[in-house]
Amino acid sequence: MDPHISPVELKKAYRLITHGPTVLVSARHGGVDNVMAAAWACALDFAPPKLTVVLDKATKTRELIEQSGAFVIQVPTAAQLQLTHAVGSRSLSEAPDKLAAAGVELLRVDGHDLPFVAGCSAWLACKLLPEPHNQQAYDLFIGEVVGAWADTRVFQDGHWHFESAGPEWRSLHHVAGGHFYAIGAPLSAHD
Amino acid sequence: MDPHISPVELKKAYRLITHGPTVLVSARHGGVDNVMAAAWACALDFAPPKLTVVLDKATKTRELIEQSGAFVIQVPTAAQLQLTHAVGSRSLSEAPDKLAAAGVELLRVDGHDLPFVAGCSAWLACKLLPEPHNQQAYDLFIGEVVGAWADTRVFQDGHWHFESAGPEWRSLHHVAGGHFYAIGAPLSAHD
């Protein structure tokens, strides 16, 4: 594995997404890998860490997750703006070369038969907690985080370091269409 | 109502929170008003607009929502950093003067018997869609957005204008403790 990628303690995994970034959702089943973008993903619990993600019925990634019971939520960087937009705009069902065309490279992580997207700042390997009513009525999926990793150039010792990493490491926060905001300056309240 | 506050079309209400800000959750029941901070809130659907929010069983706001079946999700600004931290750190159960001590002022909105927090950039009035299993098992609440408003100095014509509004209008994105990031620079992908 890339020497910059380091495990994150599960009890601090929520910090990887609590600031509300747009994420990439990836899954694998029957020899098929796919990746999509999702702005509607959110932390749900601390320990064991859980998260929610909204997956439209039209997406191929949802089908792979329903079949395999597992997925990865990863945090793309400003350097991956175009990749994020591309995987969020095209469906594998209509574009079989979607991943290659978007420039997606996949990483292997020992012990997890899942497609991890290279170049992201953080990865959360999730086990689907099946909730058929939520999935059917709301397109809402719940995952338990079973493994977490981050690139130490931007997340280290349990904290994001966007302010000292280069601007290419900023997380993306979707608005609409191809429009995003990067995460900005740190602000701290006093007790 | 403040002349800067303008209704947002319900079909564009999702844009008020798609970028993942930390929000303030407020509710009223039996003459009691409360406000808390929540980093784990997320859009769930476009039309009718829905959202999710995670509310711990220890919070007074959750109790008010369960009793009244309604709540407001509002987007605080960088100018409200200290207020956001304060309402997220103390419970009304232990500090009856919590709102006054945090500097919270409430607005009235005609037709909605709910406490709207003054000075925010956007407000979403929600009707609770009761889902007892989600609420008990996951502390996960689903709301349907029945009214939306924004301050036109930072959100107009269906779009955020963080880049032209002053830095005090930036949304807050919680990390941990009293630490947040403000939203940053706009980035647009090409098709």
Interface residues (C-beta under 8 A of the other chain):
Chain A: R15 T18 H19 G20 P21 T22 A39 W40 A41 C42 A43 L44 D45 K50 T52 V54 A78 L81 Q82 T84 H85 A86 S89 E131 H133 N134 Y138 D139 L140 I142 G158 H159 W160 F162 R170 L172 H173 H174 V175 A176 G178 H179 F180 Y181 A182 I183 G184 A185 P186 L187 S188 A189 H190 D191
Chain B: R15 T18 H19 G20 P21 T22 A39 W40 A41 C42 A43 L44 D45 K50 T52 V54 A78 L81 Q82 T84 H85 A86 S89 E131 H133 N134 Y138 D139 L140 I142 G158 H159 W160 F162 R170 L172 H173 H174 V175 A176 G178 H179 F180 Y181 A182 I183 G184 A185 P186 L187 S188 A189 H190 D191
